[in-house]
Amino acid sequence: MAIFSVYVVNKAGGLIYQLDSYAPRAEAEKTFSYPLDLLLKLHDERVLVAFGQRDGIRVGHAVLAINGIDVNGKFTGDGKEVLEYLGNPANYPVSIRFGRPRLTSNEKLMLASMFHSLFAIGSQLSPEQGSSGIEMLETDTFKLHCFQTLTGIKFVVLADPRQAGIDSLLRKIYEIYSDFALKNPFYSLEMPIRCELFDQNLKLALEVAEKAGTFGPGS
């Protein structure tokens, strides 16, 4: 079982917190000699495989890391331009990790805003007054669960479809938000959450949920 990520969206539809807690299984790492037998191209500020498939590496996969150093867009974590680095024979042999392109911060902000709109549409489409809005969306690879508080804050969890106890987890996250964000004198409502205690307790709650599937009394 796995919990993939957590989003906290304010009542205006702004993303105020996001945490990825799961490393995708569909990643492949391989050591290459020069010349590289894959065609890489820059697309949407990411270095993607344009041609050549082998050993779990697929067209459309992005370069995620080089020699163990994470890649952010078209640059490595230490500031090297990816295509330029891989075009230099002196840098070989080189270990490259490929996988599905990761969402950028801007894309996460946009998706949070879109979900906020879908949530409102879901409420308006209801034939009954006082609809709770979207509480769960299901695909073949994950489920999206949403809990909205009375003040309009949305807590969204993406999890494995078989993961149990998500309703309890959502309320646990709300409890952590109340204890470690709202009670923080330096936190302003509706603003991004930057609180170490919130991070620590949220990660602990996710670990407990993944292992136990639910929360018992006093957890």
C-alpha positions in Angstrom: 0.0 0.0 0.0 1.2 3.6 -0.5 0.2 7.2 0.0 1.5 9.2 -2.9 1.0 12.8 -2.0 -0.8 15.4 0.1 -2.2 18.7 -1.0 -3.6 21.5 1.2 -5.7 24.0 -0.7 -7.1 27.3 0.8 -10.7 28.5 0.3 -9.7 30.6 -2.6 -8.2 27.7 -4.5 -4.5 28.4 -3.8 -2.1 25.6 -3.0 -0.6 26.3 0.5 1.1 23.0 1.1 2.2 20.0 -0.9 4.2 16.8 0.0 5.2 13.9 -2.2 5.7 10.9 0.0 6.3 8.1 -2.6 9.0 7.3 -5.1 7.4 5.9 -8.3 8.3 2.4 -9.2 8.6 3.2 -12.9 12.1 4.6 -12.7 15.1 3.1 -14.5 18.8 3.9 -13.8 21.6 2.8 -16.1 25.2 3.5 -16.7 26.0 4.7 -20.3 29.2 5.0 -22.3 29.7 7.6 -25.1 28.0 8.1 -27.4 24.6 8.0 -25.7 22.3 5.6 -27.6 19.2 7.5 -26.7 17.9 10.7 -28.4 17.2 13.4 -25.8 15.3 16.6 -26.4 14.3 19.6 -24.4 10.5 20.0 -24.0 8.7 22.2 -21.6 11.9 22.9 -19.7 12.5 19.2 -19.2 15.0 16.8 -20.9 12.9 14.0 -22.3 13.7 10.8 -24.2 12.6 11.4 -27.8 13.8 8.2 -29.4 15.1 4.9 -28.2 13.7 2.4 -25.7 15.6 -0.1 -23.6 15.9 -1.6 -20.1 12.7 0.1 -18.8 13.5 3.5 -20.3 10.6 4.7 -22.5 10.0 7.6 -25.0 8.6 10.5 -22.9 10.6 9.6 -19.8 12.5 12.5 -18.3 16.1 12.6 -17.0 15.6 12.6 -13.2 19.2 12.3 -12.0 22.8 12.2 -13.3 25.4 10.4 -11.2 23.0 10.4 -8.2 22.5 14.2 -8.4 18.8 15.2 -9.0 17.9 17.1 -12.1 15.6 20.1 -11.9 14.2 20.9 -15.3 17.2 21.2 -17.7 19.8 21.7 -15.0 21.4 19.3 -12.5 21.3 20.1 -8.8 24.8 21.4 -9.0 24.0 23.8 -11.8 25.2 21.9 -14.9 23.1 22.1 -18.1 22.0 18.5 -18.8 22.2 18.3 -22.6 25.6 20.1 -22.6 26.9 17.8 -19.9 25.8 14.6 -21.7 27.2 15.9 -25.0 30.7 15.9 -23.5 32.6 12.6 -24.0 34.8 13.5 -21.0 31.9 13.0 -18.7 31.4 9.3 -19.5 30.7 6.7 -18.3 27.7 8.3 -16.7 24.8 7.0 -14.6 21.4 8.4 -15.6 18.0 7.8 -13.9 14.9 8.1 -16.1 11.3 8.2 -15.1 7.9 9.9 -15.6 8.4 13.7 -15.7 7.7 15.2 -12.3 5.3 18.0 -11.8 6.8 21.5 -11.5 5.7 23.9 -8.7 3.7 25.9 -11.2 1.9 22.8 -12.5 1.0 21.8 -8.9 -0.4 25.3 -8.3 -2.4 25.1 -11.5 -3.8 21.7 -10.7 -4.8 22.7 -7.2 -6.7 25.6 -8.6 -8.4 23.4 -11.2 -9.5 20.9 -8.6 -10.9 23.7 -6.5 -13.0 24.7 -9.5 -14.1 21.0 -10.1 -15.1 20.8 -6.4 -17.3 23.8 -6.7 -18.9 22.5 -9.9 -19.6 19.2 -8.2 -21.4 21.0 -5.4 -23.4 23.0 -7.9 -24.4 20.0 -9.9 -25.9 18.2 -6.9 -29.7 17.9 -7.1 -29.8 18.4 -3.3 -28.9 21.5 -1.2 -25.7 21.5 0.8 -23.6 19.0 -1.2 -20.2 18.2 0.3 -18.6 18.4 -3.2 -16.1 15.9 -4.5 -15.0 13.5 -1.8 -13.3 10.9 -3.9 -12.1 10.3 -7.5 -11.0 6.9 -8.6 -8.6 5.7 -11.4 -7.0 2.4 -12.1 -3.7 3.5 -10.4 -4.8 5.8 -7.6 -7.6 7.3 -5.7 -8.0 11.0 -4.9 -9.6 11.7 -1.5 -10.7 15.1 -0.3 -11.9 16.5 3.0 -13.1 20.1 3.2 -13.4 21.8 6.6 -16.2 24.2 7.6 -13.8 27.1 6.8 -13.2 25.9 3.3 -9.7 24.5 3.6 -9.4 21.3 1.5 -7.1 18.4 2.4 -6.4 16.2 -0.5 -4.6 12.8 -0.4 -3.6 10.7 -3.4 -3.2 7.0 -2.5 -3.1 3.5 -3.8 -6.6 2.3 -4.6 -6.2 -0.5 -2.0 -5.0 1.8 0.8 -7.4 1.7 3.8 -8.1 4.3 6.4 -7.9 7.4 4.3 -10.9 9.1 5.9 -9.2 8.8 9.3 -6.0 10.0 7.8 -7.6 13.2 6.3 -9.1 14.0 9.8 -5.7 13.4 11.3 -4.1 15.8 8.9 -6.7 18.4 9.8 -5.8 17.8 13.5 -2.1 18.3 12.7 -2.9 21.5 10.7 -4.9 22.8 13.7 -2.2 22.0 16.2 0.9 22.9 14.4 -0.1 25.6 11.8 -3.1 27.4 13.2 -1.5 27.6 16.7 1.8 28.8 15.3 2.0 32.6 16.1 4.0 33.2 12.9 1.5 31.6 10.6 -1.0 33.7 8.7 -4.3 32.1 7.5 -4.6 31.2 3.8 -0.8 31.5 3.4 1.7 28.8 2.5 2.5 26.5 5.5 6.2 26.5 6.4 6.4 24.9 9.8 8.9 22.2 10.7 6.6 20.6 13.3 3.8 20.4 10.8 6.1 18.6 8.3 7.4 16.2 10.9 4.0 15.2 12.3 2.5 14.9 8.8 5.2 12.5 7.7 4.8 10.5 10.8 1.0 10.3 10.2 1.6 9.1 6.7 4.0 6.4 7.9 1.4 5.2 10.5 -1.4 5.2 7.9 0.7 3.2 5.4 1.6 0.5 7.9 -1.7 0.3 9.9 -4.2 1.5 7.4 -6.1 3.5 10.0 -5.9 5.5 13.1 -7.1 4.3 16.5 -8.2 6.3 19.5 -5.6 8.8 20.7 -3.3 8.4 17.7 
